[in-house]
Each structure stands twice: as structure tokens, then as C-alpha cells.
Amino acid sequence: MQTIEGMQTAALQIISYSGEARSHFVEAIREGRAGQYQKADLLIKAGEEAYNKIHQVHFSLIQKEANGEILPFSLLFIHAEDQMLTTETLKIMAVEMIELCKMVVEGKTG
């Protein structure tokens, strides 16, 4: 049985890893704008590593619920899931923006 304290701990882990991942993705965009694509790619990978930690915490809770365990409600956990989804969206946008920077610099289309 997951306790409310356990849910809050999981939520704080997700929020923390989300912040770490978002920082890497934002920095990757900045490096991409500066034409530093190799640094941008490394920052995307670092962000993905942080995001994978989020996924591990989140998936473990999903597995518990799928196995019939009733998880306590936590408003903090809802906030954590919101942070997780926002971070995932930011990753997609960062990758696309870096590709756009490359296209603009190289004069390519489509």
C-alpha cells in the first residue's frame, strides 16, 4: 500500500527531474540558436536522461495501480504529472526548434 507520504515523495521526485530536464531543453534551444548544435544535442540527451528518471517513477506507480493497489489521492502528484507533460512537450519543441535553426542557417526548406 502506497502511503500519502510515498505519493508526495514520488511527486517531488517527478517535479525535481522535470525541472532538471526542462533546464537542459531550454539550454539546448539557446545553444541551437547560437549555432552550437553539438552542445545542443548533448543537452537534449541530458534532458532525456532526466526525463527517463521521471518516467521510471511514474511508471512504477502505474504498475502498482494496474496490479490493484489503491493509490492515495495527492494534489501534489497531479501537479507533478502536469510538470511531466509540460516537460515532454518542451522536449519536442526544443528538438524541432534546433532543427529549424539548422535549416535557417543552411538555407534549407521543408
N, CA, C and O atoms as CSV, one atom per row, in Angstrom:
chain,resi,resn,atom,element,x,y,z
A,1,MET,N,N,0.844,-1.190,0.000
A,1,MET,CA,C,0.000,0.000,0.000
A,1,MET,C,C,0.877,1.237,0.000
A,1,MET,O,O,1.737,1.404,0.865
A,2,GLN,N,N,0.655,2.085,-0.960
A,2,GLN,CA,C,1.373,3.353,-1.078
A,2,GLN,C,C,0.751,4.338,-0.093
A,2,GLN,O,O,-0.468,4.502,-0.069
A,3,THR,N,N,1.564,4.983,0.703
A,3,THR,CA,C,1.072,5.983,1.645
A,3,THR,C,C,1.024,7.349,0.967
A,3,THR,O,O,1.613,7.546,-0.097
A,4,ILE,N,N,0.317,8.291,1.595
A,4,ILE,CA,C,0.281,9.652,1.047
A,4,ILE,C,C,1.688,10.244,1.044
A,4,ILE,O,O,2.041,11.000,0.139
A,5,GLU,N,N,2.490,9.905,2.048
A,5,GLU,CA,C,3.867,10.398,2.080
A,5,GLU,C,C,4.669,9.817,0.910
A,5,GLU,O,O,5.510,10.498,0.324
A,6,GLY,N,N,4.401,8.561,0.581
A,6,GLY,CA,C,5.072,7.939,-0.558
A,6,GLY,C,C,4.682,8.599,-1.866
A,6,GLY,O,O,5.516,8.799,-2.749
A,7,MET,N,N,3.387,8.941,-1.982
A,7,MET,CA,C,2.925,9.629,-3.196
A,7,MET,C,C,3.555,11.011,-3.300
A,7,MET,O,O,3.939,11.450,-4.384
A,8,GLN,N,N,3.658,11.691,-2.160
A,8,GLN,CA,C,4.256,13.026,-2.180
A,8,GLN,C,C,5.745,12.959,-2.507
A,8,GLN,O,O,6.274,13.827,-3.202
A,9,THR,N,N,6.411,11.936,-2.009
A,9,THR,CA,C,7.828,11.758,-2.342
A,9,THR,C,C,7.989,11.519,-3.832
A,9,THR,O,O,8.863,12.105,-4.470
A,10,ALA,N,N,7.141,10.652,-4.390
A,10,ALA,CA,C,7.192,10.392,-5.834
A,10,ALA,C,C,6.914,11.676,-6.612
A,10,ALA,O,O,7.568,11.958,-7.616
A,11,ALA,N,N,5.941,12.448,-6.141
A,11,ALA,CA,C,5.603,13.706,-6.822
A,11,ALA,C,C,6.789,14.667,-6.805
A,11,ALA,O,O,7.095,15.300,-7.816
A,12,LEU,N,N,7.443,14.773,-5.677
A,12,LEU,CA,C,8.592,15.685,-5.588
A,12,LEU,C,C,9.754,15.209,-6.460
A,12,LEU,O,O,10.485,16.021,-7.025
A,13,GLN,N,N,9.919,13.893,-6.566
A,13,GLN,CA,C,10.954,13.375,-7.474
A,13,GLN,C,C,10.632,13.765,-8.916
A,13,GLN,O,O,11.508,14.216,-9.654
A,14,ILE,N,N,9.377,13.589,-9.308
A,14,ILE,CA,C,8.969,13.933,-10.681
A,14,ILE,C,C,9.159,15.425,-10.929
A,14,ILE,O,O,9.670,15.818,-11.978
A,15,ILE,N,N,8.756,16.253,-9.980
A,15,ILE,CA,C,8.902,17.707,-10.135
A,15,ILE,C,C,10.384,18.078,-10.246
A,15,ILE,O,O,10.754,18.917,-11.068
A,16,SER,N,N,11.220,17.461,-9.430
A,16,SER,CA,C,12.653,17.753,-9.450
A,16,SER,C,C,13.288,17.346,-10.781
A,16,SER,O,O,14.019,18.126,-11.391
A,17,TYR,N,N,13.006,16.131,-11.222
A,17,TYR,CA,C,13.565,15.664,-12.504
A,17,TYR,C,C,12.999,16.480,-13.668
A,17,TYR,O,O,13.694,16.706,-14.658
A,18,SER,N,N,11.757,16.919,-13.558
A,18,SER,CA,C,11.168,17.757,-14.617
A,18,SER,C,C,11.926,19.075,-14.732
A,18,SER,O,O,12.222,19.534,-15.835
A,19,GLY,N,N,12.236,19.675,-13.598
A,19,GLY,CA,C,12.986,20.922,-13.614
A,19,GLY,C,C,14.364,20.732,-14.233
A,19,GLY,O,O,14.827,21.558,-15.019
A,20,GLU,N,N,15.008,19.635,-13.865
A,20,GLU,CA,C,16.329,19.337,-14.426
A,20,GLU,C,C,16.235,19.156,-15.942
A,20,GLU,O,O,17.031,19.719,-16.694
A,21,ALA,N,N,15.268,18.374,-16.376
A,21,ALA,CA,C,15.114,18.118,-17.814
A,21,ALA,C,C,14.777,19.403,-18.560
A,21,ALA,O,O,15.344,19.672,-19.619
A,22,ARG,N,N,13.860,20.197,-18.016
A,22,ARG,CA,C,13.473,21.453,-18.682
A,22,ARG,C,C,14.666,22.393,-18.819
A,22,ARG,O,O,14.831,23.042,-19.852
A,23,SER,N,N,15.486,22.465,-17.792
A,23,SER,CA,C,16.676,23.321,-17.863
A,23,SER,C,C,17.583,22.893,-19.011
A,23,SER,O,O,18.096,23.731,-19.751
A,24,HIS,N,N,17.776,21.591,-19.153
A,24,HIS,CA,C,18.601,21.090,-20.261
A,24,HIS,C,C,17.965,21.419,-21.612
A,24,HIS,O,O,18.665,21.813,-22.545
A,25,PHE,N,N,16.653,21.261,-21.723
A,25,PHE,CA,C,15.992,21.518,-23.011
A,25,PHE,C,C,16.039,23.006,-23.377
A,25,PHE,O,O,16.263,23.353,-24.537
A,26,VAL,N,N,15.833,23.867,-22.407
A,26,VAL,CA,C,15.902,25.311,-22.675
A,26,VAL,C,C,17.328,25.706,-23.061
A,26,VAL,O,O,17.533,26.481,-23.995
A,27,GLU,N,N,18.293,25.174,-22.348
A,27,GLU,CA,C,19.691,25.472,-22.687
A,27,GLU,C,C,20.041,24.936,-24.083
A,27,GLU,O,O,20.807,25.559,-24.819
A,28,ALA,N,N,19.477,23.790,-24.434
A,28,ALA,CA,C,19.707,23.224,-25.775
A,28,ALA,C,C,19.177,24.167,-26.853
A,28,ALA,O,O,19.820,24.349,-27.886
A,29,ILE,N,N,18.025,24.759,-26.624
A,29,ILE,CA,C,17.476,25.727,-27.588
A,29,ILE,C,C,18.430,26.906,-27.736
A,29,ILE,O,O,18.705,27.353,-28.849
A,30,ARG,N,N,18.926,27.401,-26.628
A,30,ARG,CA,C,19.853,28.543,-26.667
A,30,ARG,C,C,21.133,28.193,-27.433
A,30,ARG,O,O,21.635,29.000,-28.215
A,31,GLU,N,N,21.653,26.987,-27.202
A,31,GLU,CA,C,22.859,26.561,-27.930
A,31,GLU,C,C,22.541,26.399,-29.418
A,31,GLU,O,O,23.360,26.733,-30.274
A,32,GLY,N,N,21.358,25.888,-29.714
A,32,GLY,CA,C,20.956,25.740,-31.112
A,32,GLY,C,C,20.867,27.090,-31.810
A,32,GLY,O,O,21.308,27.237,-32.949
A,33,ARG,N,N,20.302,28.061,-31.131
A,33,ARG,CA,C,20.203,29.420,-31.700
A,33,ARG,C,C,21.583,30.010,-31.945
A,33,ARG,O,O,21.779,30.791,-32.876
A,34,ALA,N,N,22.541,29.629,-31.097
A,34,ALA,CA,C,23.917,30.134,-31.240
A,34,ALA,C,C,24.717,29.322,-32.250
A,34,ALA,O,O,25.896,29.593,-32.476
A,35,GLY,N,N,24.077,28.326,-32.857
A,35,GLY,CA,C,24.771,27.500,-33.852
A,35,GLY,C,C,25.650,26.427,-33.248
A,35,GLY,O,O,26.444,25.805,-33.954
A,36,GLN,N,N,25.520,26.204,-31.969
A,36,GLN,CA,C,26.308,25.177,-31.269
A,36,GLN,C,C,25.492,23.878,-31.217
A,36,GLN,O,O,25.006,23.478,-30.159
A,37,TYR,N,N,25.355,23.237,-32.365
A,37,TYR,CA,C,24.458,22.080,-32.481
A,37,TYR,C,C,24.933,20.853,-31.715
A,37,TYR,O,O,24.120,20.088,-31.196
A,38,GLN,N,N,26.243,20.663,-31.645
A,38,GLN,CA,C,26.749,19.509,-30.900
A,38,GLN,C,C,26.432,19.672,-29.405
A,38,GLN,O,O,26.019,18.719,-28.743
A,39,LYS,N,N,26.628,20.877,-28.891
A,39,LYS,CA,C,26.280,21.138,-27.489
A,39,LYS,C,C,24.777,20.981,-27.289
A,39,LYS,O,O,24.328,20.440,-26.278
A,40,ALA,N,N,24.005,21.459,-28.262
A,40,ALA,CA,C,22.548,21.336,-28.166
A,40,ALA,C,C,22.128,19.872,-28.102
A,40,ALA,O,O,21.270,19.497,-27.304
A,41,ASP,N,N,22.740,19.050,-28.951
A,41,ASP,CA,C,22.402,17.618,-28.947
A,41,ASP,C,C,22.751,16.963,-27.612
A,41,ASP,O,O,21.999,16.133,-27.101
A,42,LEU,N,N,23.901,17.346,-27.053
A,42,LEU,CA,C,24.298,16.783,-25.751
A,42,LEU,C,C,23.314,17.198,-24.655
A,42,LEU,O,O,22.989,16.410,-23.767
A,43,LEU,N,N,22.849,18.439,-24.730
A,43,LEU,CA,C,21.890,18.909,-23.730
A,43,LEU,C,C,20.534,18.210,-23.889
A,43,LEU,O,O,19.860,17.923,-22.900
A,44,ILE,N,N,20.143,17.941,-25.128
A,44,ILE,CA,C,18.902,17.175,-25.340
A,44,ILE,C,C,19.043,15.789,-24.720
A,44,ILE,O,O,18.122,15.302,-24.064
A,45,LYS,N,N,20.184,15.162,-24.925
A,45,LYS,CA,C,20.403,13.829,-24.338
A,45,LYS,C,C,20.390,13.882,-22.811
A,45,LYS,O,O,19.831,12.999,-22.159
A,46,ALA,N,N,21.002,14.911,-22.249
A,46,ALA,CA,C,20.994,15.061,-20.784
A,46,ALA,C,C,19.563,15.256,-20.284
A,46,ALA,O,O,19.178,14.715,-19.247
A,47,GLY,N,N,18.783,16.034,-21.034
A,47,GLY,CA,C,17.382,16.225,-20.671
A,47,GLY,C,C,16.590,14.929,-20.759
A,47,GLY,O,O,15.732,14.648,-19.923
A,48,GLU,N,N,16.892,14.151,-21.782
A,48,GLU,CA,C,16.207,12.862,-21.935
A,48,GLU,C,C,16.542,11.919,-20.778
A,48,GLU,O,O,15.682,11.172,-20.312
A,49,GLU,N,N,17.788,11.958,-20.320
A,49,GLU,CA,C,18.175,11.115,-19.180
A,49,GLU,C,C,17.384,11.509,-17.937
A,49,GLU,O,O,16.905,10.646,-17.202
A,50,ALA,N,N,17.249,12.809,-17.703
A,50,ALA,CA,C,16.452,13.265,-16.556
A,50,ALA,C,C,14.987,12.864,-16.747
A,50,ALA,O,O,14.320,12.444,-15.802
A,51,TYR,N,N,14.498,12.999,-17.980
A,51,TYR,CA,C,13.100,12.641,-18.242
A,51,TYR,C,C,12.870,11.145,-18.029
A,51,TYR,O,O,11.809,10.739,-17.554
A,52,ASN,N,N,13.855,10.334,-18.378
A,52,ASN,CA,C,13.706,8.890,-18.163
A,52,ASN,C,C,13.537,8.558,-16.680
A,52,ASN,O,O,12.841,7.604,-16.332
A,53,LYS,N,N,14.174,9.343,-15.807
A,53,LYS,CA,C,14.001,9.138,-14.366
A,53,LYS,C,C,12.564,9.454,-13.958
A,53,LYS,O,O,11.987,8.782,-13.103
A,54,ILE,N,N,11.999,10.478,-14.577
A,54,ILE,CA,C,10.588,10.802,-14.323
A,54,ILE,C,C,9.720,9.615,-14.699
A,54,ILE,O,O,8.849,9.182,-13.944
A,55,HIS,N,N,9.987,9.110,-15.880
A,55,HIS,CA,C,9.190,8.011,-16.406
A,55,HIS,C,C,9.258,6.784,-15.492
A,55,HIS,O,O,8.253,6.102,-15.289
A,56,GLN,N,N,10.447,6.505,-14.943
A,56,GLN,CA,C,10.595,5.350,-14.052
A,56,GLN,C,C,9.720,5.505,-12.811
A,56,GLN,O,O,9.045,4.560,-12.401
A,57,VAL,N,N,9.733,6.697,-12.213
A,57,VAL,CA,C,8.916,6.936,-11.011
A,57,VAL,C,C,7.439,6.821,-11.367
A,57,VAL,O,O,6.676,6.154,-10.668
A,58,HIS,N,N,7.041,7.466,-12.446
A,58,HIS,CA,C,5.638,7.477,-12.849
A,58,HIS,C,C,5.161,6.075,-13.210
A,58,HIS,O,O,4.075,5.658,-12.808
A,59,PHE,N,N,5.982,5.349,-13.972
A,59,PHE,CA,C,5.581,4.017,-14.418
A,59,PHE,C,C,5.455,3.051,-13.232
A,59,PHE,O,O,4.591,2.175,-13.240
A,60,SER,N,N,6.305,3.206,-12.222
A,60,SER,CA,C,6.201,2.309,-11.062
A,60,SER,C,C,4.855,2.479,-10.365
A,60,SER,O,O,4.278,1.512,-9.867
A,61,LEU,N,N,4.359,3.715,-10.333
A,61,LEU,CA,C,3.050,3.950,-9.714
A,61,LEU,C,C,1.923,3.399,-10.589
A,61,LEU,O,O,0.941,2.854,-10.084
A,62,ILE,N,N,2.075,3.544,-11.890
A,62,ILE,CA,C,1.062,2.990,-12.803
A,62,ILE,C,C,1.001,1.476,-12.653
A,62,ILE,O,O,-0.082,0.890,-12.658
A,63,GLN,N,N,2.173,0.839,-12.520
A,63,GLN,CA,C,2.198,-0.618,-12.337
A,63,GLN,C,C,1.479,-1.025,-11.055
A,63,GLN,O,O,0.739,-2.009,-11.036
A,64,LYS,N,N,1.699,-0.265,-9.987
A,64,LYS,CA,C,1.033,-0.587,-8.723
A,64,LYS,C,C,-0.479,-0.503,-8.875
A,64,LYS,O,O,-1.211,-1.379,-8.415
A,65,GLU,N,N,-0.933,0.553,-9.521
A,65,GLU,CA,C,-2.375,0.702,-9.697
A,65,GLU,C,C,-2.921,-0.374,-10.623
A,65,GLU,O,O,-4.015,-0.892,-10.399
A,66,ALA,N,N,-2.169,-0.710,-11.658
A,66,ALA,CA,C,-2.605,-1.769,-12.579
A,66,ALA,C,C,-2.687,-3.120,-11.874
A,66,ALA,O,O,-3.469,-3.986,-12.268
A,67,ASN,N,N,-1.876,-3.297,-10.830
A,67,ASN,CA,C,-1.902,-4.549,-10.068
A,67,ASN,C,C,-2.940,-4.529,-8.954
A,67,ASN,O,O,-2.978,-5.433,-8.119
A,68,GLY,N,N,-3.778,-3.502,-8.942
A,68,GLY,CA,C,-4.888,-3.474,-7.998
A,68,GLY,C,C,-4.662,-2.665,-6.744
A,68,GLY,O,O,-5.552,-2.572,-5.899
A,69,GLU,N,N,-3.484,-2.074,-6.607
A,69,GLU,CA,C,-3.219,-1.277,-5.420
A,69,GLU,C,C,-3.949,0.060,-5.542
A,69,GLU,O,O,-3.893,0.712,-6.584
A,70,ILE,N,N,-4.618,0.456,-4.493
A,70,ILE,CA,C,-5.310,1.742,-4.472
A,70,ILE,C,C,-4.319,2.797,-3.999
A,70,ILE,O,O,-3.813,2.735,-2.879
A,71,LEU,N,N,-4.050,3.764,-4.866
A,71,LEU,CA,C,-3.103,4.820,-4.522
A,71,LEU,C,C,-3.856,5.999,-3.925
A,71,LEU,O,O,-4.930,6.360,-4.405
A,72,PRO,N,N,-3.292,6.605,-2.874
A,72,PRO,CA,C,-3.973,7.751,-2.271
A,72,PRO,C,C,-3.944,8.964,-3.201
A,72,PRO,O,O,-2.993,9.159,-3.958
A,73,PHE,N,N,-4.997,9.771,-3.131
A,73,PHE,CA,C,-5.068,10.979,-3.938
A,73,PHE,C,C,-4.073,12.006,-3.415
A,73,PHE,O,O,-3.925,12.191,-2.207
A,74,SER,N,N,-3.403,12.663,-4.338
A,74,SER,CA,C,-2.460,13.700,-3.957
A,74,SER,C,C,-2.529,14.821,-4.985
A,74,SER,O,O,-2.224,14.619,-6.160
A,75,LEU,N,N,-2.929,15.996,-4.533
A,75,LEU,CA,C,-2.950,17.155,-5.418
A,75,LEU,C,C,-1.537,17.461,-5.912
A,75,LEU,O,O,-1.349,17.892,-7.050
A,76,LEU,N,N,-0.551,17.235,-5.052
A,76,LEU,CA,C,0.842,17.441,-5.429
A,76,LEU,C,C,1.226,16.520,-6.586
A,76,LEU,O,O,1.994,16.908,-7.466
A,77,PHE,N,N,0.689,15.301,-6.581
A,77,PHE,CA,C,1.000,14.371,-7.668
A,77,PHE,C,C,0.377,14.827,-8.984
A,77,PHE,O,O,0.971,14.648,-10.047
A,78,ILE,N,N,-0.796,15.405,-8.918
A,78,ILE,CA,C,-1.415,15.951,-10.140
A,78,ILE,C,C,-0.532,17.066,-10.697
A,78,ILE,O,O,-0.321,17.154,-11.907
A,79,HIS,N,N,-0.026,17.902,-9.821
A,79,HIS,CA,C,0.900,18.961,-10.254
A,79,HIS,C,C,2.150,18.340,-10.883
A,79,HIS,O,O,2.648,18.826,-11.899
A,80,ALA,N,N,2.649,17.274,-10.279
A,80,ALA,CA,C,3.840,16.608,-10.816
A,80,ALA,C,C,3.578,16.064,-12.220
A,80,ALA,O,O,4.421,16.192,-13.108
A,81,GLU,N,N,2.415,15.463,-12.412
A,81,GLU,CA,C,2.083,14.951,-13.747
A,81,GLU,C,C,1.984,16.099,-14.755
A,81,GLU,O,O,2.395,15.952,-15.905
A,82,ASP,N,N,1.446,17.223,-14.330
A,82,ASP,CA,C,1.380,18.394,-15.203
A,82,ASP,C,C,2.792,18.845,-15.590
A,82,ASP,O,O,3.050,19.165,-16.750
A,83,GLN,N,N,3.696,18.868,-14.620
A,83,GLN,CA,C,5.086,19.233,-14.900
A,83,GLN,C,C,5.728,18.235,-15.874
A,83,GLN,O,O,6.483,18.617,-16.768
A,84,MET,N,N,5.413,16.963,-15.683
A,84,MET,CA,C,5.960,15.911,-16.542
A,84,MET,C,C,5.513,16.116,-17.990
A,84,MET,O,O,6.327,16.048,-18.911
A,85,LEU,N,N,4.227,16.366,-18.184
A,85,LEU,CA,C,3.702,16.534,-19.540
A,85,LEU,C,C,4.233,17.814,-20.181
A,85,LEU,O,O,4.526,17.834,-21.376
A,86,THR,N,N,4.357,18.874,-19.395
A,86,THR,CA,C,4.909,20.119,-19.917
A,86,THR,C,C,6.357,19.907,-20.365
A,86,THR,O,O,6.782,20.426,-21.397
A,87,THR,N,N,7.090,19.149,-19.587
A,87,THR,CA,C,8.487,18.868,-19.930
A,87,THR,C,C,8.578,18.054,-21.214
A,87,THR,O,O,9.441,18.308,-22.054
A,88,GLU,N,N,7.698,17.088,-21.364
A,88,GLU,CA,C,7.695,16.281,-22.587
A,88,GLU,C,C,7.416,17.161,-23.806
A,88,GLU,O,O,8.049,17.006,-24.850
A,89,THR,N,N,6.469,18.078,-23.665
A,89,THR,CA,C,6.152,18.992,-24.770
A,89,THR,C,C,7.347,19.888,-25.082
A,89,THR,O,O,7.667,20.132,-26.245
A,90,LEU,N,N,8.002,20.374,-24.031
A,90,LEU,CA,C,9.164,21.232,-24.235
A,90,LEU,C,C,10.273,20.490,-24.968
A,90,LEU,O,O,10.964,21.076,-25.802
A,91,LYS,N,N,10.448,19.213,-24.668
A,91,LYS,CA,C,11.470,18.422,-25.367
A,91,LYS,C,C,11.170,18.373,-26.865
A,91,LYS,O,O,12.058,18.590,-27.690
A,92,ILE,N,N,9.929,18.088,-27.204
A,92,ILE,CA,C,9.543,18.024,-28.617
A,92,ILE,C,C,9.807,19.370,-29.290
A,92,ILE,O,O,10.353,19.425,-30.392
A,93,MET,N,N,9.420,20.447,-28.623
A,93,MET,CA,C,9.608,21.777,-29.192
A,93,MET,C,C,11.101,22.128,-29.310
A,93,MET,O,O,11.513,22.756,-30.285
A,94,ALA,N,N,11.901,21.728,-28.330
A,94,ALA,CA,C,13.341,22.016,-28.373
A,94,ALA,C,C,13.983,21.326,-29.570
A,94,ALA,O,O,14.764,21.939,-30.299
A,95,VAL,N,N,13.660,20.067,-29.771
A,95,VAL,CA,C,14.237,19.321,-30.900
A,95,VAL,C,C,13.828,19.980,-32.217
A,95,VAL,O,O,14.652,20.153,-33.116
A,96,GLU,N,N,12.552,20.346,-32.323
A,96,GLU,CA,C,12.074,20.984,-33.557
A,96,GLU,C,C,12.722,22.354,-33.773
A,96,GLU,O,O,13.087,22.699,-34.897
A,97,MET,N,N,12.863,23.129,-32.705
A,97,MET,CA,C,13.455,24.464,-32.839
A,97,MET,C,C,14.926,24.381,-33.248
A,97,MET,O,O,15.398,25.196,-34.041
A,98,ILE,N,N,15.632,23.420,-32.721
A,98,ILE,CA,C,17.043,23.253,-33.099
A,98,ILE,C,C,17.140,22.862,-34.578
A,98,ILE,O,O,18.007,23.353,-35.300
A,99,GLU,N,N,16.251,21.982,-35.018
A,99,GLU,CA,C,16.237,21.610,-36.443
A,99,GLU,C,C,15.911,22.824,-37.310
A,99,GLU,O,O,16.497,22.999,-38.378
A,100,LEU,N,N,14.982,23.659,-36.858
A,100,LEU,CA,C,14.661,24.883,-37.603
A,100,LEU,C,C,15.863,25.813,-37.685
A,100,LEU,O,O,16.118,26.410,-38.731
A,101,CYS,N,N,16.599,25.939,-36.593
A,101,CYS,CA,C,17.811,26.770,-36.602
A,101,CYS,C,C,18.796,26.248,-37.644
A,101,CYS,O,O,19.392,27.022,-38.393
A,102,LYS,N,N,18.960,24.925,-37.682
A,102,LYS,CA,C,19.874,24.334,-38.667
A,102,LYS,C,C,19.403,24.644,-40.086
A,102,LYS,O,O,20.202,24.988,-40.957
A,103,MET,N,N,18.092,24.517,-40.304
A,103,MET,CA,C,17.551,24.763,-41.647
A,103,MET,C,C,17.746,26.220,-42.063
A,103,MET,O,O,18.091,26.495,-43.212
A,104,VAL,N,N,17.530,27.136,-41.153
A,104,VAL,CA,C,17.676,28.558,-41.466
A,104,VAL,C,C,19.132,28.866,-41.817
A,104,VAL,O,O,19.414,29.559,-42.794
A,105,VAL,N,N,20.038,28.345,-41.014
A,105,VAL,CA,C,21.461,28.603,-41.244
A,105,VAL,C,C,21.918,27.980,-42.564
A,105,VAL,O,O,22.693,28.579,-43.310
A,106,GLU,N,N,21.429,26.778,-42.839
A,106,GLU,CA,C,21.845,26.073,-44.053
A,106,GLU,C,C,21.023,26.491,-45.272
A,106,GLU,O,O,21.331,26.088,-46.394
A,107,GLY,N,N,19.983,27.293,-45.060
A,107,GLY,CA,C,19.162,27.758,-46.168
A,107,GLY,C,C,18.280,26.694,-46.777
A,107,GLY,O,O,17.882,26.800,-47.937
A,108,LYS,N,N,17.970,25.664,-46.000
A,108,LYS,CA,C,17.130,24.570,-46.488
A,108,LYS,C,C,15.670,24.873,-46.223
A,108,LYS,O,O,15.333,25.733,-45.409
A,109,THR,N,N,14.801,24.146,-46.929
A,109,THR,CA,C,13.358,24.210,-46.697
A,109,THR,C,C,12.834,22.823,-46.406
A,109,THR,O,O,13.465,21.816,-46.726
A,110,GLY,N,N,11.638,22.792,-45.780
A,110,GLY,CA,C,10.858,21.615,-45.559
A,110,GLY,C,C,11.470,20.520,-44.851
A,110,GLY,O,O,10.832,19.488,-44.640
